Amino acid sequence: MRVSSNSQYLIGTYALQTQQFRMTQLQNQLSNMKRVVNPSDDPVASAQILNTSLAKGVSEQFTTNAGTVRDRLALSDSTLQQLAQVVTNMKTKAVYAGNGSLTPSDLKLIQTEFRQQVQDFVGLANTTDNSGNYMYSGTNTKLQPYVLNITNGVSIQYQGDTGRAEVQVSATRTLAVTDPGSDVFGSTSTPPPTVYLPSPPAAANTPDPNATSTGNELLQAMNRFDQILSNATAGPLPSNFATSLSAVLQGFDAGLQNIATANARVGARMAESDTLEQLGASQKVQYSVIISHLQDLDIPQTVSDFQQTLQTLQATQKTYQEVSHLSLFQYLQ
Amino acid sequence: MGSAIFSTAVSGLGAAQSNLQTISNNISNVNTAGYHRQVVEQNERSPFFEGFGYTGRGVDTAQVNRVYDQYLDARLSSVTSANSFYQTQGALMSQLDNMVGSNANGLSPAMQNFFQSMQTLSSTPTSIPARQAVLNSAQAMVGQVQAMSNQLTQVRTNVNGQVQSTIDNINAYATQIGNLNTQILALSQGNSRLPNDVLDQRDQLVQKLSEMVNVSVVTQSDGSYGVFIGNGQSLVLGATVNKLVAVPSAADPQQLTTAYSTGGVSTVIPETLISGGQLGGLFAFRTTALNRTEADLGSLAISISDSVNRQYRVGRDLNNKPVTANISNPALGQFFGDLSGIQTSLNNAALTAPAQVALLRQASQQFSLVINDPALITTASSLKANSSVTMTAAKLLTTSGGANTGTMAVTASQSTVGAFSPVPPVVVTNTGPGTFTATGGYTVAVSGNNLTLTNANGVTVKLLTAGAPTGPTNANVGDTFSIGTSNTGALTTTSASMVAGTLTAPITVTNTGVGTYSATNGFTVAQVGAVLTLTNSNGVTVRVNTAGVAGLNDQFTVGAANVGQAFISSVSQVAGVTPTVAGPPVPPAPLGPTPPTATWGPLTLTYNAATQTFTATSTVVPATTYTVTPSPNVAGAFQVVDNTAVNGFTMQFQVSGTPANGDTFVIDQKALSPAATAAQIAADNSQTDNSNLRAIDALQTQNTIINTPSGGASYVPVGGSVPNTTFQTFFGQAVSFIGSTANTIKASTDSQATALNQIKQVQQSFSGVNLDEEAASLIKFQQAYQASSKVIQMAQQIFNSLLQL
């Protein structure tokens, strides 16, 4: 085949360019330590990297959220335990008040101490978190949940709502970080509308002063305990004192039960957030591994490719130089 | 004889000289682009008859030919054209590729940050720094979209510039070819004696023209070239040159296209007809890659703005205000700039793809953040749930209309506060459209289809109205309605309480005689003094305290209170994404119906323990039906869908605890200015209610957007398509599209470069100059010249020796 002088240069430059381009590609990959620098390097992998980074980010956020939930619930957990302690102390006072040998002045003393405990209780139920939000006012967190009026008997009224702040901890799972006080402690200390003793027909018209309404037993018991103490200190011990005291104790028990249930729910949610945090941590590793598989460079392979290309390039340069020196004119003198 | 030797030798000298001339021309032009090596054609001269036979008389130089194969050159120009077609695309594609390549600074992480900042806010909805962080990340996302849009605009401007300069080049080459056509015609001395170097120049211009655009060349009978582009538009015909012009496209003035100018009239050449070369490459890049990328970005901007705005508008902000209350112009009450106008324009099936791109480009350019006050982020729901339904006992109310001319009728009453026992009955009179007065010291407020009567003592009664169509506006001025009780006696119920068991449905009690009563639902009634005791066979016992004496047939109702300890812990409206109404065009996303609407009223949810679901009813709109199903988005939550297509909306609520069968819950909207007092608004201000924010945030993982149709014929999904992908997956697909297009073009560029190299080799091995060959020829003809000189010298010696005789 006939070869023109230009052909020699064409072949040489084409080979040099192809190999130099391959060199820059490998060099770019090596300097970024990434196999996929631009989407065109591997279009499928680059879309997968985006999607996996998204999934990783979402998973990380859920893990962070689970941590937030746990921290917030930890605060609620310890507050609920303190509240349970206060109610237990109240109950002790009520048991002590049942001691028949107490004088009206002893009972007066008990009432003073009890009212102090009620203030402690309301103070704790009005606890705020680190952002100054009330913990037990539902979602209406700038509103003090419980208003205590102690001048004329014990009156505790709930002002919050029944909402719960929920935080997303997985794609379809939310965990509540607060519990409305109405659910945990009750919403009013006012006794229910007149309830009659269930023993017809003789007592049909006798109202039951110890009646409580479901969910409000604790607050209504506080109101009633204060009431019977007032009645007892005003004069001789009323005949129904023991019955009333027993109803009050029942109320405290129901309240303790409610607080314990709420505490158990908080504990269960803390446990769940712990589990989710651990799951999140292992998911993060998994996602990182997937991303690494998709975009990271096979270093030995690339370095060996680089060496190979370098050698080929050097060989091409050498042959180019040799061939370009060949000319008949050198021999024409 | 001697002179014959002379002339023979001189002809040899001449032939060698013209060969040497040609060889030196070949050597000189070894590096000239488009040069075809030339060879001298030499013939023997006619012989001379000498008697004994013919003796030769030397050599004639016939002509100088160039080594030229028109098929090889045609192949070279078509491969050159294809090569520059892919190279042009490749260079532009790599710009796009690099632009989206660096995902560390890209839009995808910006979107992710936006949703993450909302997640952070959802755990502390009252925190102003967390709210500000949401706005900052939203601004960053908007900035990314705009930056990408600007870069795309730069690429487009760049393409326009190249289209212009390519067309200028095409015109310049065409003009030169036209000139050379004339010149060659003048210089040619018959068919065999052609000006080779001018022919080379003209062929080289055709090669260069091929680099710009694919052309077909036809040699005319007079040897001039006819050059055609597209589907036969002549660019050059002999000396006539028809120029191309760059004109803005009618569908999208932002893109330059090409038109054919002849006789002062320019006709646009469809871009599909321009194939190959730089111009074809520019058009192909624009149609396949650039338009699609711009369309994707625009669709993304529209979708984000639409779905976030819809949800944003149904919530309440930090101060329990609805979005519309914050700004005088409700149209401004948005999170992102409103792109629904563009969306509406896009839903025109007659739009061409470039026109769609022009609109979508506008969308990504106009994508902006409107909200600037962090307090305005609507984290809270606009709904609230009242779970503490207490037991009720009330007199039945009766209503009657006068001789009215309007169609409104008072159909029922509900939720009274205080004892409503007017004697004589309260008369309500219509005084104008939607305004009423009442007797007995009552004032009338109209809210939707409700009339609410209130007196100074706070006694309140709510009345439902009906008519054809429903509503207070259907009363005529002067129409009267009398509201009272049918009871003749003065007995009122003061309170009711449960003694044993649970009451799941209201009981109606009727007086049947002195001290005797009947009751519905299998209850028997015993009266002791002012106390009625209602008992059924299951031992369920209710006490009702009364005052006064009942008349014969007087009726009372006793309502049930909730038995279970459950409450609704969150309730919010779900605005959803663009509704998927069947049939083109896709409707623009209407903003979700924000309560209150004319048909909004409190919803009563009743629990069914057997099926573990709720039924929903609205006393205000009895015609509306609701479906309650488990929520697809949040585990354990329920979803209420209003089945009326026009005002249809979706709500989501979460229940805490286990309700008892028949327990009811009421969902109402939160207090709203100016109807509610400041105190009511404050009481409903649930700052840590993040249910609306969670609904916005859920958009991240919901299918909110429809994949761009592939093929490039249209960039807008057909009507009736259902959103099938998330924002980020959509963007991932856009990135993947750019990547794979760039990849394909890279591969084609490589293979075309190889093909070009090969055809160049073939063409060069045929027409190219080989210096060694020329050197050998040089020696050959030098020797021939020397030999001829020697012959002359020898002839001269012969002549001299003859003269010396």
HADDOCK unambig.tbl for C-alpha pairs under 7 A between the chains (distance, minus, plus):
assign (segid A and resid 2 and name CA) (segid B and resid 765 and name CA) 5.30 0.50 0.50
assign (segid A and resid 3 and name CA) (segid B and resid 765 and name CA) 4.86 0.50 0.50
assign (segid A and resid 3 and name CA) (segid B and resid 770 and name CA) 6.78 0.50 0.50
assign (segid A and resid 4 and name CA) (segid B and resid 764 and name CA) 5.96 0.50 0.50
assign (segid A and resid 4 and name CA) (segid B and resid 765 and name CA) 5.13 0.50 0.50
assign (segid A and resid 4 and name CA) (segid B and resid 768 and name CA) 5.07 0.50 0.50
assign (segid A and resid 4 and name CA) (segid B and resid 769 and name CA) 5.21 0.50 0.50
assign (segid A and resid 4 and name CA) (segid B and resid 770 and name CA) 4.27 0.50 0.50
assign (segid A and resid 5 and name CA) (segid B and resid 769 and name CA) 6.11 0.50 0.50
assign (segid A and resid 5 and name CA) (segid B and resid 770 and name CA) 4.64 0.50 0.50
assign (segid A and resid 5 and name CA) (segid B and resid 771 and name CA) 6.13 0.50 0.50
assign (segid A and resid 6 and name CA) (segid B and resid 764 and name CA) 6.95 0.50 0.50
assign (segid A and resid 6 and name CA) (segid B and resid 768 and name CA) 6.82 0.50 0.50
assign (segid A and resid 7 and name CA) (segid B and resid 761 and name CA) 5.67 0.50 0.50
assign (segid A and resid 7 and name CA) (segid B and resid 764 and name CA) 6.19 0.50 0.50
assign (segid A and resid 7 and name CA) (segid B and resid 765 and name CA) 6.91 0.50 0.50
assign (segid A and resid 37 and name CA) (segid B and resid 101 and name CA) 6.46 0.50 0.50
assign (segid A and resid 38 and name CA) (segid B and resid 97 and name CA) 6.02 0.50 0.50
assign (segid A and resid 38 and name CA) (segid B and resid 98 and name CA) 6.01 0.50 0.50
assign (segid A and resid 38 and name CA) (segid B and resid 101 and name CA) 4.28 0.50 0.50
assign (segid A and resid 38 and name CA) (segid B and resid 102 and name CA) 6.96 0.50 0.50
assign (segid A and resid 39 and name CA) (segid B and resid 97 and name CA) 6.23 0.50 0.50
assign (segid A and resid 39 and name CA) (segid B and resid 101 and name CA) 5.52 0.50 0.50
assign (segid A and resid 39 and name CA) (segid B and resid 735 and name CA) 6.66 0.50 0.50
assign (segid A and resid 39 and name CA) (segid B and resid 736 and name CA) 6.48 0.50 0.50
assign (segid A and resid 39 and name CA) (segid B and resid 739 and name CA) 4.25 0.50 0.50
assign (segid A and resid 40 and name CA) (segid B and resid 97 and name CA) 6.61 0.50 0.50
assign (segid A and resid 40 and name CA) (segid B and resid 739 and name CA) 3.71 0.50 0.50
assign (segid A and resid 40 and name CA) (segid B and resid 740 and name CA) 5.70 0.50 0.50
assign (segid A and resid 40 and name CA) (segid B and resid 742 and name CA) 5.45 0.50 0.50
assign (segid A and resid 40 and name CA) (segid B and resid 743 and name CA) 4.90 0.50 0.50
assign (segid A and resid 43 and name CA) (segid B and resid 736 and name CA) 4.90 0.50 0.50
assign (segid A and resid 43 and name CA) (segid B and resid 739 and name CA) 4.65 0.50 0.50
assign (segid A and resid 43 and name CA) (segid B and resid 740 and name CA) 5.06 0.50 0.50
assign (segid A and resid 44 and name CA) (segid B and resid 736 and name CA) 6.28 0.50 0.50
assign (segid A and resid 46 and name CA) (segid B and resid 736 and name CA) 6.58 0.50 0.50
assign (segid A and resid 47 and name CA) (segid B and resid 732 and name CA) 5.01 0.50 0.50
assign (segid A and resid 47 and name CA) (segid B and resid 733 and name CA) 6.41 0.50 0.50
assign (segid A and resid 47 and name CA) (segid B and resid 735 and name CA) 6.57 0.50 0.50
assign (segid A and resid 47 and name CA) (segid B and resid 736 and name CA) 5.27 0.50 0.50
assign (segid A and resid 50 and name CA) (segid B and resid 732 and name CA) 6.03 0.50 0.50
assign (segid A and resid 51 and name CA) (segid B and resid 729 and name CA) 6.41 0.50 0.50
assign (segid A and resid 51 and name CA) (segid B and resid 732 and name CA) 6.76 0.50 0.50
assign (segid A and resid 54 and name CA) (segid B and resid 112 and name CA) 6.89 0.50 0.50
assign (segid A and resid 61 and name CA) (segid B and resid 116 and name CA) 6.41 0.50 0.50
assign (segid A and resid 139 and name CA) (segid B and resid 686 and name CA) 4.58 0.50 0.50
assign (segid A and resid 139 and name CA) (segid B and resid 687 and name CA) 6.01 0.50 0.50
assign (segid A and resid 139 and name CA) (segid B and resid 688 and name CA) 4.72 0.50 0.50
assign (segid A and resid 139 and name CA) (segid B and resid 689 and name CA) 5.04 0.50 0.50
assign (segid A and resid 140 and name CA) (segid B and resid 685 and name CA) 5.83 0.50 0.50
assign (segid A and resid 140 and name CA) (segid B and resid 686 and name CA) 3.73 0.50 0.50
assign (segid A and resid 140 and name CA) (segid B and resid 687 and name CA) 5.58 0.50 0.50
assign (segid A and resid 140 and name CA) (segid B and resid 688 and name CA) 6.52 0.50 0.50
assign (segid A and resid 141 and name CA) (segid B and resid 686 and name CA) 6.54 0.50 0.50
assign (segid A and resid 141 and name CA) (segid B and resid 687 and name CA) 6.12 0.50 0.50
assign (segid A and resid 141 and name CA) (segid B and resid 688 and name CA) 6.26 0.50 0.50
assign (segid A and resid 162 and name CA) (segid B and resid 567 and name CA) 6.82 0.50 0.50
assign (segid A and resid 162 and name CA) (segid B and resid 568 and name CA) 6.93 0.50 0.50
assign (segid A and resid 162 and name CA) (segid B and resid 569 and name CA) 5.77 0.50 0.50
assign (segid A and resid 163 and name CA) (segid B and resid 568 and name CA) 6.93 0.50 0.50
assign (segid A and resid 163 and name CA) (segid B and resid 569 and name CA) 4.12 0.50 0.50
assign (segid A and resid 163 and name CA) (segid B and resid 570 and name CA) 5.34 0.50 0.50
assign (segid A and resid 164 and name CA) (segid B and resid 569 and name CA) 5.10 0.50 0.50
assign (segid A and resid 164 and name CA) (segid B and resid 570 and name CA) 6.36 0.50 0.50
assign (segid A and resid 165 and name CA) (segid B and resid 688 and name CA) 5.84 0.50 0.50
assign (segid A and resid 165 and name CA) (segid B and resid 689 and name CA) 5.50 0.50 0.50
assign (segid A and resid 165 and name CA) (segid B and resid 690 and name CA) 6.37 0.50 0.50
assign (segid A and resid 167 and name CA) (segid B and resid 122 and name CA) 6.42 0.50 0.50
assign (segid A and resid 167 and name CA) (segid B and resid 123 and name CA) 5.77 0.50 0.50
assign (segid A and resid 172 and name CA) (segid B and resid 633 and name CA) 5.53 0.50 0.50
assign (segid A and resid 172 and name CA) (segid B and resid 634 and name CA) 4.43 0.50 0.50
assign (segid A and resid 172 and name CA) (segid B and resid 635 and name CA) 5.40 0.50 0.50
assign (segid A and resid 173 and name CA) (segid B and resid 634 and name CA) 5.78 0.50 0.50
assign (segid A and resid 173 and name CA) (segid B and resid 635 and name CA) 5.53 0.50 0.50
assign (segid A and resid 193 and name CA) (segid B and resid 495 and name CA) 6.65 0.50 0.50
assign (segid A and resid 193 and name CA) (segid B and resid 497 and name CA) 6.98 0.50 0.50
assign (segid A and resid 195 and name CA) (segid B and resid 497 and name CA) 6.25 0.50 0.50
assign (segid A and resid 198 and name CA) (segid B and resid 499 and name CA) 6.43 0.50 0.50
assign (segid A and resid 327 and name CA) (segid B and resid 772 and name CA) 6.22 0.50 0.50
assign (segid A and resid 328 and name CA) (segid B and resid 772 and name CA) 5.27 0.50 0.50
assign (segid A and resid 328 and name CA) (segid B and resid 775 and name CA) 6.59 0.50 0.50
assign (segid A and resid 329 and name CA) (segid B and resid 775 and name CA) 6.53 0.50 0.50
